[in-house]
């Protein structure tokens, strides 16, 4: 049965009191069964991507911190510490239970999706929205947006943040209703604020999403009072406490890492066609939402979702990186807005004194828009299984280092081969960007800027060379023809002498893995 037919059945039960209705217990059991089936499909479906590079690296950071290394000093991460803290609970639990952390990180992600769907559904039910029965029927569709469509965004920080952001949007929709029978309780507001704060702790600039939906509530109620609702005080308090924790626990981030991010990372760019693609995908979804409700008062649930989605475009385009996980908040909430409108296909409304019916785009067109929105999430960066098998046959728990500006070169490969990643950096982004800035300032005739970026590049390369000489990693993972930065490392900074002590173990596509010449594979310990 199609999604629209399911919703139509639900509306028919609402409109015709005399018609037969399924018992509430049967509906609940059917919904739980559907969620269980979707969860099973999602687990099997995610095998295609495996653990994505960002998550695999953050698992390594968590393990090294749990082993006593200090973040931003012995192991370097470009993001604020909450990006690491978010994964510490499942990684720590995996260490205690003797399990692979990848398993518990995936379970952690599914748990976040279930909490987001359940809590937002509970708020919608408590608020008494007229479309709550149809939304209950569409619950599995919302769940699919969180666990089926993410693809190579699955378990990203933005992915978890959006899942837990849904309850706050549901609460905003409740506050936007002028005809609400009751106001949200303090407990619900505090929990929704706690959930909503996760997205801001991950990336502070996502505060624009909270602001956009809160301003919509204020406009609907014609009052500034909703801006100062308890959930926003909770979010503000959590963010202030987090800032204090960062200053006390990891002062290195604000002192050393953040200035470097402003100097290098924030000045990066992406291909115009990728950014255009995301913009067109979003406008396609927004157009369908406006088609579904062309005039009159936009329904609250869809309105707050679309407002937050539009606000999420600001950091997407400002960063201009074009990575799929940066687009996930905007696109997933635009899909959610359309699903909220799909819950209202037969509900009557009064416009200009005339009784009319809500126009609904064809389900096939909405399905196409969803596919277009998430098509860039489908490529996989999972390493080739033959490469993994070759490396595992030649080594046992090797130490691993990298020479590459690309994160996916060594992650998740280093964990799939059972290696111990010893490089302080996940990738050579500092050297690569500094080298590019140096070349640009030379062309521009900016001698001061050229000296500045040359100093950054040289300092990074010298530190990396000393690290290699000290650690003597068993494996070096790099790429063939990896760009001007890698060529500079080899030609100018002594890495030709380092690589002379290694031989090529395996090549696949552009991937090249070196093995130390004097490496002797140790015998693995006996089973048990």
C-alpha positions in Angstrom: 0.0 0.0 0.0 1.4 3.4 -0.9 2.0 6.2 1.6 -0.9 8.3 0.2 -3.3 5.4 0.4 -2.4 4.8 4.0 -3.0 8.5 4.8 -6.3 8.4 2.9 -7.5 5.4 4.9 -6.6 7.3 8.1 -8.5 10.4 7.0 -11.5 8.3 5.9 -11.7 6.9 9.5 -11.6 10.5 10.8 -14.3 11.8 8.4 -16.8 8.9 8.6 -17.6 8.2 12.2 -19.8 5.3 11.3 -17.1 3.6 9.3 -15.2 0.6 10.8 -11.9 1.5 12.4 -9.1 -0.7 13.5 -8.7 -1.0 17.2 -6.1 1.3 18.7 -4.1 -1.7 19.9 -3.9 -3.2 16.4 -2.8 0.1 14.9 -0.1 0.4 17.6 1.1 -3.1 17.0 1.2 -2.5 13.2 3.2 0.6 13.6 5.7 -1.1 15.9 6.0 -3.9 13.5 6.6 -1.4 10.6 9.3 0.4 12.6 11.0 -3.0 13.4 11.0 -3.9 9.8 12.4 -0.6 8.8 15.1 -0.9 11.4 16.1 -4.3 10.2 16.2 -3.0 6.6 18.3 0.0 7.7 20.8 -2.2 9.4 21.3 -4.4 6.4 21.2 -1.4 4.0 23.9 0.4 5.9 26.3 -2.5 5.2 26.8 -0.9 1.8 28.5 2.1 3.4 30.0 0.6 6.5 31.4 3.0 9.0 31.9 6.4 7.2 35.3 8.1 7.3 34.3 10.9 9.8 32.8 8.5 12.3 35.7 6.0 11.9 38.2 8.8 12.7 36.2 10.0 15.7 36.1 6.5 17.1 39.9 6.5 16.9 40.0 9.8 18.7 37.7 8.5 21.4 39.8 5.3 21.9 43.0 7.3 22.1 41.5 9.6 24.7 40.3 6.7 26.7 43.9 5.3 26.6 45.2 8.6 28.1 46.1 10.8 25.1 45.0 14.4 25.3 42.7 15.9 22.7 44.2 18.8 20.6 47.7 18.0 22.0 48.5 14.3 21.2 45.6 13.7 18.9 44.3 16.6 16.8 40.7 17.3 15.8 39.5 20.3 13.9 36.0 20.4 15.5 35.0 21.6 19.0 35.2 18.8 21.7 31.5 18.0 21.7 32.0 16.3 18.3 34.2 13.8 20.2 32.2 13.7 23.4 29.1 12.7 21.4 30.7 9.4 20.6 32.5 8.7 23.8 29.6 6.9 25.5 29.2 4.1 22.9 33.0 3.8 22.4 33.6 3.6 26.2 30.8 1.0 26.5 32.3 -1.0 23.7 35.6 -1.1 25.5 33.9 -2.3 28.7 31.9 -5.0 26.9 34.8 -6.1 24.6 32.8 -5.2 21.5 33.7 -3.4 18.2 32.8 0.2 18.8 31.4 0.5 15.3 28.5 -1.7 16.4 27.6 0.4 19.4 28.0 3.7 17.5 25.5 2.5 14.9 23.2 1.4 17.7 23.7 4.8 19.3 22.6 6.4 16.0 19.5 4.3 15.7 18.7 5.1 19.4 18.9 8.8 18.6 16.5 8.4 15.7 14.0 6.4 17.7 14.1 9.0 20.6 13.6 11.9 18.1 10.6 10.2 16.4 9.0 9.0 19.7 9.4 12.2 21.6 8.2 14.5 18.8 5.3 12.1 18.3 4.4 12.3 22.0 4.5 16.2 21.8 2.2 16.2 18.7 -0.2 13.9 20.5 -0.1 15.9 23.7 -0.7 19.1 21.7 -3.8 17.7 20.2 -3.0 18.4 16.5 -5.9 17.4 14.3 -3.6 15.5 12.0 -2.0 13.4 14.7 -3.7 10.2 13.6 -2.4 10.6 10.0 1.0 11.6 11.4 1.0 8.4 13.4 0.4 6.5 10.2 3.3 8.4 8.6 5.7 7.7 11.5 7.6 5.1 9.6 8.1 7.5 6.7 9.7 10.0 9.1 11.8 7.2 10.5 13.0 6.2 7.0 14.2 9.8 6.4 16.5 9.2 9.5 17.7 5.7 8.9 17.3 4.7 5.2 18.1 7.9 3.2 21.2 9.2 5.0 23.5 6.7 3.3 27.0 8.1 3.6 25.7 10.7 6.2 24.7 7.9 8.6 26.1 8.5 12.1 27.5 12.0 11.2 27.2 14.6 13.9 24.5 16.5 11.9 22.6 13.2 11.4 22.3 12.6 15.2 21.6 16.3 15.8 18.7 16.5 13.3 17.1 13.4 14.8 17.1 15.0 18.3 16.1 18.4 16.9 12.6 17.1 15.9 11.1 17.3 19.4 12.0 21.0 19.6 10.3 21.7 16.3 7.2 19.8 17.5 7.2 22.0 20.6 7.5 25.1 18.5 4.6 24.0 16.4 2.5 23.5 19.6 3.4 27.0 20.8 2.5 28.5 17.4 -1.1 27.3 17.7 -3.5 30.0 18.9 -6.2 27.4 19.5 -4.1 25.1 21.7 -6.2 23.7 24.6 -3.2 23.8 26.9 0.4 25.1 27.1 3.4 22.8 27.2 4.5 21.8 30.6 7.9 22.7 32.0 9.2 19.1 31.9 8.4 18.7 28.2 10.0 22.1 27.5 13.1 21.2 29.4 13.5 17.8 27.6 12.8 19.4 24.2 15.4 22.1 24.9 17.9 19.4 26.0 17.4 17.5 22.7 17.5 20.6 20.6 20.7 21.8 22.2 22.6 18.8 20.8 22.6 20.3 17.2 24.0 23.6 18.6 26.7 21.9 20.6 27.8 20.1 17.5 28.0 23.3 15.4 27.0 26.5 17.1 25.9 28.2 13.9 22.9 25.9 13.8 21.4 28.3 16.3 19.9 30.0 13.2 17.6 27.0 12.9 16.3 27.5 16.4 16.0 31.2 15.9 14.1 30.9 12.6 11.4 28.5 14.0 11.2 30.6 17.3 10.6 33.8 15.3 7.9 32.1 13.3 6.2 31.1 16.6 6.5 34.7 17.8 5.0 36.0 14.5 2.1 33.5 14.7 1.3 34.5 18.3 2.1 38.2 17.7 4.1 38.2 20.8 7.8 38.1 21.7 6.9 35.9 24.7 7.7 32.6 22.8 11.2 33.7 22.3 11.8 33.5 26.0 10.1 30.1 26.4 11.7 27.7 28.9 13.2 25.5 26.2 15.3 28.4 24.9 16.6 29.1 28.4 17.6 25.5 28.7 19.4 25.6 25.4 21.1 28.9 26.4 22.1 27.5 29.8 23.6 24.3 28.2 25.5 26.3 25.6 27.0 28.6 28.3 28.0 25.6 30.4 29.5 23.9 27.3 31.6 27.0 26.6 32.8 27.1 30.1 33.7 23.4 29.9 35.7 24.0 26.7 37.6 26.8 28.3 38.4 24.8 31.4 39.0 21.3 29.9 40.4 22.1 26.4 41.7 25.7 26.3 43.9 24.5 23.4 40.9 24.6 21.1 40.2 28.3 21.5 43.8 29.2 21.8 45.4 27.1 19.0 42.8 25.4 16.8 40.1 28.0 16.4 42.4 30.7 15.0 43.8 28.2 12.5 40.3 27.3 11.4 39.5 30.9 10.8 42.7 31.4 8.9 42.6 28.3 6.7 39.3 26.3 6.9 36.8 29.2 6.7 38.4 30.5 3.5 37.9 27.2 1.6 35.5 26.7 -1.2 33.6 24.0 -3.1 32.6 23.4 -6.7 29.7 25.7 -7.8 27.8 22.8 -9.4 27.6 20.8 -6.1 26.2 23.8 -4.2 23.8 24.5 -7.1 22.6 20.9 -6.9 21.8 21.2 -3.2 20.0 24.5 -3.8 17.9 23.1 -6.6 17.0 20.0 -4.5 15.9 22.2 -1.7 13.8 24.5 -3.9 12.2 21.4 -5.5 11.0 20.3 -2.0 10.0 23.8 -1.0 7.9 24.2 -4.2 6.1 20.9 -3.5 5.3 22.2 0.0 3.9 25.5 -1.4 1.9 23.5 -3.9 0.4 21.5 -1.1 -0.8 24.6 0.6 -0.8 27.5 -1.8 -2.9 30.0 0.2 -4.0 30.6 3.7 -2.4 29.9 7.1 0.4 27.4 6.7 -0.1 24.4 9.1 2.2 24.8 12.2 4.1 21.6 12.0 5.1 22.1 8.4 5.8 25.8 8.9 8.3 25.4 11.7 10.0 22.5 9.8 10.3 24.5 6.6 11.5 27.6 8.5 14.3 25.6 10.2 15.1 24.0 6.9 15.5 27.3 5.1 17.7 28.6 8.0 19.9 25.5 7.6 20.7 26.7 4.1 22.7 29.6 5.5 25.5 27.6 7.1 25.4 25.2 4.1 26.1 27.9 1.6 28.4 29.9 3.9 30.7 27.0 4.5 30.6 26.2 0.7 32.2 22.8 1.1 29.4 20.9 -0.6 29.7 17.8 1.6 26.5 15.8 1.9 26.3 15.9 5.7 26.3 19.7 5.6 23.2 19.6 3.5 21.4 17.0 5.6 19.7 19.4 8.1 18.2 21.5 5.3 17.1 18.7 3.0 15.8 16.3 5.7 13.6 19.0 7.3 12.3 20.0 4.0 11.2 16.4 3.4 9.7 16.4 6.9 7.7 19.5 6.1 6.2 17.8 3.0 5.3 14.7 5.1 3.5 16.9 7.6 1.5 18.4 4.8 0.8 14.9 3.4 -1.0 14.2 6.7 -3.6 16.8 5.7 -4.9 15.7 2.3 -8.6 15.5 3.1 -8.9 18.0 5.9 -11.3 20.9 5.1 -10.2 24.5 5.5 -12.0 27.8 5.0 -10.3 30.3 2.7 -11.9 33.6 1.5 -15.2 32.4 2.8 -15.3 29.3 0.6 -14.9 25.7 1.7 -12.1 24.0 -0.2 -9.8 21.0 -0.1 -6.1 20.8 0.1 -4.4 20.2 -3.2 -1.8 17.4 -2.9 1.2 16.9 -5.3 1.3 13.4 -6.8 3.1 11.0 -4.4 5.4 10.0 -7.3 6.6 13.6 -7.6 7.3 13.8 -3.8 9.1 10.5 -4.0 11.2 11.9 -6.9 12.0 15.0 -4.9 13.2 12.9 -1.9 15.4 10.8 -4.2 16.9 13.9 -5.7 17.5 15.4 -2.3 19.5 12.4 -1.1 21.1 11.1 -4.3 24.5 12.6 -3.3 24.4 10.5 -0.1 24.6 7.3 -2.0 28.2 7.0 -3.1 30.2 4.8 -0.8 33.8 5.4 0.4 34.1 1.9 1.8 37.5 0.3 1.1 37.9 -2.6 -1.4 37.6 -5.9 0.4 40.5 -7.4 -1.5 42.7 -4.5 -0.4 41.7 -5.1 3.2 42.4 -8.9 2.9 45.8 -8.3 1.4 46.9 -5.9 4.1 45.6 -8.2 6.9 47.5 -11.2 5.4 50.8 -9.2 5.5 50.4 -7.5 8.9 49.0 -8.0 12.3 47.8 -4.9 14.2 50.2 -2.6 12.4 50.9 1.0 13.4 49.5 3.3 10.7 50.3 6.8 9.5 49.1 8.9 6.6 50.4 11.2 3.9 47.3 12.6 2.3 45.0 15.6 2.5 41.9 13.3 2.1 40.2 11.8 5.1 38.7 8.8 3.3 42.2 7.6 2.3 43.0 6.0 5.6 39.6 6.0 7.3 37.9 3.6 7.8 40.7 1.5 6.2 43.0 1.7 9.2 40.4 0.2 11.5 39.2 -2.4 9.0 42.8 -3.8 8.8 43.0 -3.9 12.6 45.6 -1.2 12.6 46.6 1.3 15.3 46.5 4.8 13.8 49.4 6.8 15.3 49.4 10.0 13.3 48.3 13.0 15.3 46.3 14.3 12.4 43.5 12.4 10.5 44.6 14.1 7.3 47.1 16.8 6.1 44.5 19.5 5.7 46.6 22.2 7.4 49.6 21.6 5.0 47.5 21.4 1.9 45.4 24.5 2.6 48.5 26.5 3.7 50.3 25.5 0.5 47.4 26.6 -1.6 47.1 29.9 0.2 50.8 30.4 -0.2 50.6 29.9 -4.0 47.7 32.3 -4.2 49.4 35.0 -2.2 52.5 34.7 -4.3 50.4 35.2 -7.5 48.7 38.2 -5.9 52.1 39.7 -4.9 51.2 39.6 -1.2 54.6 39.1 0.3 53.4 39.3 3.9 50.6 36.8 3.3 53.0 34.5 1.4 55.5 34.5 4.3 52.6 33.8 6.8 51.3 30.8 4.9 54.8 29.5 4.1 55.6 29.5 7.9 52.4 27.5 8.6 53.2 25.0 5.8 56.8 24.6 6.9 56.0 24.2 10.6 53.4 21.6 9.8 55.7 19.6 7.4 58.6 19.7 9.9 56.4 18.5 12.7 55.1 15.7 10.5 58.6 14.6 9.5 59.7 14.5 13.1 56.6 12.4 14.0 57.4 9.9 11.3 61.1 9.6 12.4 60.0 9.1 16.0 57.2 6.6 15.4 58.5 4.7 12.4 54.9 3.4 11.5 54.6 0.0 10.0 52.2 1.2 7.3 52.0 4.5 5.4 48.7 5.1 3.6 48.7 7.6 0.8 47.3 8.2 -2.7 48.9 8.1 -6.1 49.2 11.6 -7.7 47.9 13.2 -4.5 48.4 16.8 -5.5 51.0 19.5 -4.9 51.1 19.2 -1.1 52.2 15.5 -1.1 54.7 16.3 -3.9 56.1 19.0 -1.7 56.4 16.7 1.3 58.4 14.3 -0.8 60.5 16.9 -2.7 61.1 19.6 -0.1 60.7 18.2 3.4 62.6 14.9 3.5 59.8 12.4 3.0 61.7 10.9 0.0 64.3 9.6 2.6 61.5 8.3 4.8 59.7 6.4 1.9 63.0 4.9 0.9 62.6 2.6 3.9 59.3 1.3 2.7 58.0 -0.8 -0.2 54.7 -0.7 -1.9 52.4 -3.4 -0.4 49.3 -2.8 -2.4 47.8 -0.4 -4.9 44.1 -0.1 -5.8 42.8 2.8 -7.9 44.6 5.8 -6.5 45.2 4.2 -3.1 48.8 3.2 -2.3 49.9 1.5 0.9 53.6 1.3 1.9 55.0 -1.4 4.3 58.2 -0.8 6.2 61.0 -2.8 4.7 62.1 -4.4 8.0 58.6 -5.2 9.2 58.2 -8.7 10.5 54.6 -9.9 10.9 54.1 -11.0 14.5 52.2 -14.1 15.3 48.7 -13.3 16.6 47.9 -14.5 20.2 46.1 -17.8 20.5 42.3 -17.6 20.4 40.7 -17.0 23.8 
